[in-house]
């Protein structure tokens, strides 16, 4: 880490120290903010919740997020949002910025360029992987990476076309292949599955279809190398035990003796409650793990090359990401509460894991 990057982190963490959130123990229990050096890398995923610019795209339904739109999305709010997202990424890294950042709900390349070049992230020199998707709202997935830790080899976007609903459009599956820490090839997929807007039951087939496509891509990779190291991350809009995950993607829990090839790292965490997203539905308000890490057996059971540190994943639960609602519940500090601007971060919490190098 260079002196300029260290200075940025210190300046952004000073307010946290003032309010008692500066040390790793005070930020929240279990958070490791130590630098990882050249033998480890932190990877995070974050749904940024409507990171739109203020310019109209005639091909997308972005009217709500315009200066004259229903949410009065203007330049001041835009830059506040950018600053907030940059703060979260910096905080997840601790004393070393994350090596790889998966993002959902970003409108276009412009908002990613702004995020990486005109916020505190500019000293990190993140590279961007982004493909414009046909999503009707205009929101995409993307990947940021530090080239000194991750050497990009190939990237593409797999389009989703529903054979049972050809008029419907959704986010592509972003696929990225590269060498991590100069030690091992890592296959990454960043995905944002169709929401339950319009009804959870009627949208099940769409999430099931996306799950099956990701399984097909994964199987294709593992047919070439059964020990391929694959990391799938995203907002799946389904909880870990729902049909799209268990039957469509065919995942199993890593704490089982299964010899299957895809492990959902969030399944063991469901037992402990909490989650990454707080949702008020017809049966009441609850937390859910809809933001998830899914890994191949080759990565989870790795004996050499890159491996998941302690075989653990984490939810980033820094206090500044929360607020207390009228019912006295601690919930994510959002950008909007309904149509009212709130100035927060996101309605999702970030997730992260560390990959380390194992010696042969």
Secondary structure, DSSP 8 states (H G I E B T S, - for coil): --HHHHHHHHHHHHHHHHTT--SHHHHSTT------GGGEEEEEEEEEEEE--SS--TTS--GGGSTTSTT---HHHHHHHHHHHHHHHHHHHTTS--SEEEEEEE--HHHHHHHHHSSGGGGG--EEEE-----TT--EEEEEE-TTTEEEEEEEEE----TT-TT-----EEEEEEEETTTEEEEEEEEE----TT-TTTTHHHHHHHHHHHHHHHHHHHHH-TT--EEEEEE-SS-TTSHIIIIII--EETTS----SEEETTHHHHTT---SEEEEETTEEEEE--EEEEEEHHHHT-SSEEEEGGG--EE---GGGEEE-TTS-EEE--SEETTEE-----SB--EEEEEEEE--
